[in-house]
Amino acid sequence: MPAIDDLTAHRALPARARLGAAVAVCLLTGASFASASASDPWLDRVHSFEPGTSAGFGADNLPRVVLGPPQGGGAVQGSLDVVSLGNGGVIEVRFADNAVVDAEGDDLVIYENAFHAGNADGQLFTEFAFVEVSRDGKTWKAFPYDAQTGEGLAGREPVYANSSNGIDPLSPEGGGDRFDIAAVGLDYVTAIRITDAGNLVDDLGNHSYAGTKGGFDLDAAAALHSTPLARIKGVVSEAGAAAAGVRVRVRGVAEQRWQRRRTRADGSYSFRHLLPQGDYVVRAGRSAEVEQETGVFLGPEQMRVEVDFTLP
């Protein structure tokens, strides 16, 4: 991918500058999307881990043990490439270079290590977990579930794909538990929170002998439908010098909520995790009453935008 300053296109976009000052908009297009679209579908980081009772297995290998593709053990054997949450334990994981987006069918897959006891027709050993998702890691939506069937919970399906058997982990044959984010009313998510169901939902793990209840065992998670994330950055100048502490706001025109930043000492600012979903509004100024505004477009061919404000 070209460096962000290696601009391949320049275009002025309509601006409503309340102060009458200049707004410069530059775009990096084309090649940016070609590289960014190759971002992998797997988790990028563990944001937090709160172990429950009997947790600990695999914790020494965090975050590596839950990043990348699953190492499934198949129908009759649970994987050991996992972290055990423990009874009531919670793990929050995130995507950094892409977002899960709502498309036709399921959008997200979570891999545990459920397995059939004895043979492929044997009783399924389960350790269920509740699943919540979030666009920003602050506001969460929980998937509805059926405590009797396990539908809507994670930990229901064995995982068949691993690094040595050639099964595509993203295909239905790869196993894992699949979720459609439209079920919780979201168009995209970047964060997942998984909470072992403990005694709130009856599973076979709750009936194992004392000391073996390690809770839900997370192997991996992936986006089945995703998009790379876009960025808006720039510099604010004031009276011919870098303007520190100036408020900069960004929001999609279809959204109600603004994202906010203050410029750094050198006048720079950056919004890095934006969904390339269309038109955005960018505003800069010392107050909401006196500020500049411009519009920019973020889409598949326009993933990086620079917006420079010059205040009087």
C-alpha positions as semicolon CSV with decimal commas, in nm:
position;residue;x (nm);y (nm);z (nm)
1;M;0,000;0,000;0,000
2;P;0,138;0,346;-0,081
3;A;0,224;0,568;0,213
4;I;-0,057;0,793;0,324
5;D;0,130;1,099;0,202
6;D;0,188;0,946;-0,142
7;L;-0,137;1,086;-0,276
8;T;-0,261;0,956;-0,610
9;A;-0,554;1,193;-0,648
10;H;-0,655;1,540;-0,537
11;R;-1,009;1,670;-0,542
12;A;-1,185;1,958;-0,370
13;L;-1,520;1,864;-0,216
14;P;-1,808;2,101;-0,136
15;A;-1,749;2,284;0,192
16;R;-1,957;2,510;0,414
17;A;-1,689;2,709;0,597
18;R;-1,866;2,921;0,855
19;L;-1,550;3,122;0,918
20;G;-1,485;3,168;0,550
21;A;-1,143;3,006;0,581
22;A;-0,986;2,744;0,354
23;V;-1,049;2,370;0,366
24;A;-0,814;2,144;0,171
25;V;-0,922;1,788;0,096
26;C;-0,690;1,524;-0,049
27;L;-0,769;1,161;-0,124
28;L;-0,573;0,838;-0,150
29;T;-0,770;0,604;-0,376
30;G;-0,755;0,290;-0,584
31;A;-0,445;0,103;-0,463
32;S;-0,545;0,166;-0,103
33;F;-0,853;-0,050;-0,137
34;A;-0,671;-0,325;-0,324
35;S;-0,436;-0,376;-0,031
36;A;-0,682;-0,303;0,246
37;S;-0,937;-0,553;0,115
38;A;-0,681;-0,829;0,169
39;S;-0,701;-0,782;0,547
40;D;-0,767;-1,117;0,711
41;P;-1,104;-1,203;0,870
42;W;-0,961;-1,314;1,206
43;L;-0,953;-1,140;1,542
44;D;-0,677;-0,885;1,593
45;R;-0,658;-0,838;1,968
46;V;-0,789;-0,927;2,311
47;H;-0,923;-0,615;2,479
48;S;-0,988;-0,772;2,820
49;F;-1,016;-1,106;2,998
50;E;-1,197;-1,161;3,329
51;P;-1,151;-1,529;3,423
52;G;-1,423;-1,712;3,612
53;T;-1,401;-2,006;3,853
54;S;-1,178;-2,290;3,723
55;A;-1,044;-2,073;3,438
56;G;-0,680;-2,064;3,346
57;F;-0,617;-2,323;3,075
58;G;-0,455;-2,143;2,782
59;A;-0,439;-1,804;2,955
60;D;-0,059;-1,802;2,941
61;N;-0,087;-1,808;2,561
62;L;-0,315;-1,505;2,530
63;P;-0,366;-1,330;2,298
64;R;-0,202;-1,562;2,043
65;V;-0,419;-1,861;2,130
66;V;-0,740;-1,692;2,007
67;L;-0,594;-1,505;1,709
68;G;-0,585;-1,656;1,362
69;P;-0,775;-1,960;1,233
70;P;-0,912;-2,233;1,462
71;Q;-0,734;-2,557;1,539
72;G;-1,042;-2,777;1,558
73;G;-1,025;-3,130;1,695
74;G;-1,316;-3,265;1,492
75;A;-1,635;-3,444;1,587
76;V;-1,509;-3,649;1,883
77;Q;-1,220;-3,450;2,025
78;G;-1,208;-3,099;2,167
79;S;-0,923;-2,871;2,066
80;L;-0,657;-2,777;2,321
81;D;-0,567;-2,460;2,127
82;V;-0,808;-2,257;2,341
83;V;-0,844;-2,035;2,645
84;S;-1,093;-2,150;2,910
85;L;-1,308;-1,867;3,042
86;G;-1,413;-2,044;3,360
87;N;-1,759;-2,040;3,515
88;G;-1,899;-1,694;3,437
89;G;-1,572;-1,574;3,280
90;V;-1,573;-1,297;3,020
91;I;-1,346;-1,219;2,726
92;E;-1,373;-0,917;2,498
93;V;-1,205;-0,944;2,158
94;R;-1,182;-0,701;1,869
95;F;-1,115;-0,657;1,501
96;A;-0,869;-0,376;1,426
97;D;-0,822;-0,361;1,048
98;N;-1,172;-0,458;0,943
99;A;-1,532;-0,466;1,060
100;V;-1,793;-0,741;1,045
101;V;-2,073;-0,615;0,820
102;D;-2,429;-0,730;0,774
103;A;-2,486;-0,912;0,447
104;E;-2,702;-1,199;0,332
105;G;-2,692;-1,488;0,578
106;D;-2,460;-1,522;0,875
107;D;-2,185;-1,263;0,926
108;L;-1,980;-1,388;1,221
109;V;-1,847;-1,726;1,336
110;I;-1,716;-1,822;1,682
111;Y;-1,521;-2,144;1,737
112;E;-1,533;-2,337;2,065
113;N;-1,436;-2,702;2,122
114;A;-1,765;-2,886;2,161
115;F;-1,739;-3,257;2,076
116;H;-1,943;-3,576;2,063
117;A;-1,867;-3,827;2,340
118;G;-1,746;-4,165;2,217
119;N;-1,841;-4,136;1,849
120;A;-1,992;-3,893;1,602
121;D;-2,340;-3,995;1,715
122;G;-2,264;-3,962;2,084
123;Q;-2,397;-3,698;2,318
124;L;-2,257;-3,352;2,249
125;F;-2,038;-3,213;2,530
126;T;-2,121;-2,843;2,549
127;E;-2,012;-2,540;2,750
128;F;-2,229;-2,250;2,640
129;A;-2,159;-1,877;2,632
130;F;-2,364;-1,563;2,575
131;V;-2,253;-1,348;2,282
132;E;-2,270;-0,968;2,258
133;V;-2,146;-0,747;1,977
134;S;-2,069;-0,377;1,947
135;R;-1,987;-0,120;1,683
136;D;-1,757;0,079;1,911
137;G;-1,679;-0,142;2,214
138;K;-1,900;0,078;2,433
139;T;-2,262;0,003;2,346
140;W;-2,344;-0,369;2,334
141;K;-2,619;-0,580;2,180
142;A;-2,681;-0,936;2,303
143;F;-2,792;-1,212;2,069
144;P;-3,123;-1,366;2,175
145;Y;-3,102;-1,732;2,268
146;D;-3,305;-2,041;2,353
147;A;-3,180;-2,201;2,676
148;Q;-3,344;-2,533;2,586
149;T;-3,193;-2,579;2,238
150;G;-2,881;-2,361;2,275
151;E;-2,978;-2,166;1,965
152;G;-2,821;-1,819;1,980
153;L;-2,543;-1,928;2,217
154;A;-2,181;-2,002;2,133
155;G;-2,038;-2,347;2,205
156;R;-2,298;-2,552;2,018
157;E;-2,103;-2,695;1,725
158;P;-1,778;-2,893;1,693
159;V;-1,495;-2,739;1,491
160;Y;-1,358;-2,947;1,203
161;A;-1,110;-2,710;1,038
162;N;-0,746;-2,695;1,146
163;S;-0,414;-2,603;0,991
164;S;-0,336;-2,956;0,877
165;N;-0,655;-3,089;0,717
166;G;-0,725;-2,833;0,443
167;I;-1,087;-2,765;0,546
168;D;-1,184;-2,404;0,489
169;P;-1,267;-2,273;0,840
170;L;-1,502;-2,010;0,696
171;S;-1,710;-2,268;0,510
172;P;-2,002;-2,446;0,678
173;E;-1,786;-2,760;0,676
174;G;-1,537;-2,585;0,903
175;G;-1,778;-2,589;1,197
176;G;-1,829;-2,330;1,466
177;D;-2,130;-2,124;1,570
178;R;-2,263;-1,867;1,325
179;F;-2,444;-1,540;1,391
180;D;-2,630;-1,286;1,177
181;I;-2,571;-0,939;1,322
182;A;-2,901;-0,823;1,173
183;A;-3,061;-1,022;1,457
184;V;-2,946;-0,750;1,698
185;G;-3,017;-0,461;1,463
186;L;-2,658;-0,371;1,373
187;D;-2,510;-0,304;1,031
188;Y;-2,150;-0,359;1,141
189;V;-1,952;-0,458;1,450
190;T;-1,587;-0,439;1,555
191;A;-1,602;-0,596;1,904
192;I;-1,732;-0,923;2,053
193;R;-1,794;-0,997;2,419
194;I;-1,825;-1,364;2,514
195;T;-1,949;-1,460;2,862
196;D;-1,957;-1,816;2,990
197;A;-2,319;-1,895;3,073
198;G;-2,226;-2,065;3,401
199;N;-2,528;-2,199;3,585
200;L;-2,767;-1,970;3,399
201;V;-2,793;-2,219;3,114
202;D;-2,774;-2,593;3,169
203;D;-2,503;-2,768;2,966
204;L;-2,304;-3,088;3,005
205;G;-2,006;-2,893;3,134
206;N;-2,207;-2,802;3,441
207;H;-2,243;-3,171;3,522
208;S;-1,877;-3,270;3,489
209;Y;-1,702;-3,370;3,808
210;A;-1,564;-3,109;4,046
211;G;-1,257;-2,920;3,928
212;T;-1,305;-2,987;3,558
213;K;-1,556;-2,712;3,480
214;G;-1,331;-2,480;3,281
215;G;-1,624;-2,308;3,116
216;F;-1,648;-2,195;2,756
217;D;-1,325;-2,259;2,561
218;L;-1,255;-1,997;2,293
219;D;-1,048;-2,113;1,997
220;A;-1,103;-1,831;1,743
221;A;-1,358;-1,600;1,581
222;A;-1,386;-1,458;1,230
223;A;-1,585;-1,223;1,009
224;L;-1,776;-1,407;0,737
225;H;-1,866;-1,073;0,580
226;S;-1,631;-0,781;0,639
227;T;-1,488;-0,460;0,506
228;P;-1,155;-0,290;0,572
229;L;-1,183;0,027;0,778
230;A;-1,125;0,375;0,643
231;R;-0,951;0,682;0,786
232;I;-0,983;1,059;0,787
233;K;-0,684;1,262;0,903
234;G;-0,551;1,613;0,862
235;V;-0,403;1,925;1,017
236;V;-0,569;2,237;1,156
237;S;-0,387;2,569;1,128
238;E;-0,484;2,895;1,296
239;A;-0,343;3,239;1,225
240;G;-0,064;3,077;1,025
241;A;0,047;2,829;1,293
242;A;-0,040;2,476;1,404
243;A;-0,357;2,485;1,612
244;A;-0,346;2,262;1,919
245;G;-0,656;2,166;2,116
246;V;-0,904;2,246;1,839
247;R;-1,214;2,027;1,842
248;V;-1,262;1,814;1,531
249;R;-1,583;1,614;1,478
250;V;-1,676;1,346;1,225
251;R;-1,997;1,156;1,156
252;G;-2,163;0,970;0,871
253;V;-2,451;1,170;0,725
254;A;-2,690;0,884;0,810
255;E;-2,569;0,873;1,172
256;Q;-2,669;1,086;1,469
257;R;-2,357;1,042;1,679
258;W;-2,039;1,245;1,630
259;Q;-1,690;1,111;1,692
260;R;-1,471;1,375;1,857
261;R;-1,099;1,453;1,877
262;R;-0,878;1,741;1,989
263;T;-0,586;1,832;1,768
264;R;-0,239;1,745;1,892
265;A;0,040;1,996;1,958
266;D;0,130;1,993;1,587
267;G;-0,231;2,057;1,486
268;S;-0,287;1,705;1,355
269;Y;-0,582;1,474;1,415
270;S;-0,690;1,129;1,295
271;F;-1,006;0,916;1,289
272;R;-0,888;0,565;1,205
273;H;-1,176;0,323;1,240
274;L;-1,445;0,448;1,005
275;L;-1,679;0,231;0,803
276;P;-1,646;0,306;0,427
277;Q;-2,021;0,350;0,394
278;G;-2,060;0,677;0,205
279;D;-2,074;1,047;0,289
280;Y;-1,921;1,190;0,607
281;V;-1,925;1,539;0,757
282;V;-1,604;1,681;0,908
283;R;-1,609;1,989;1,131
284;A;-1,331;2,181;1,305
285;G;-1,333;2,485;1,530
286;R;-1,298;2,617;1,882
287;S;-1,673;2,588;1,942
288;A;-1,985;2,447;1,776
289;E;-2,107;2,798;1,699
290;V;-1,793;2,899;1,512
291;E;-1,642;2,616;1,309
292;Q;-1,567;2,498;0,958
293;E;-1,742;2,210;0,785
294;T;-1,675;1,998;0,478
295;G;-1,811;1,679;0,327
296;V;-1,608;1,376;0,221
297;F;-1,692;1,036;0,076
298;L;-1,554;0,706;0,208
299;G;-1,608;0,401;-0,008
300;P;-1,431;0,099;-0,161
301;E;-1,223;0,316;-0,395
302;Q;-1,163;0,593;-0,143
303;M;-1,042;0,462;0,191
304;R;-0,805;0,737;0,304
305;V;-0,892;1,105;0,311
306;E;-0,691;1,407;0,431
307;V;-0,880;1,716;0,538
308;D;-0,679;2,027;0,635
309;F;-0,851;2,325;0,797
310;T;-0,709;2,677;0,804
311;L;-0,875;2,893;1,068
312;P;-0,832;3,273;1,065
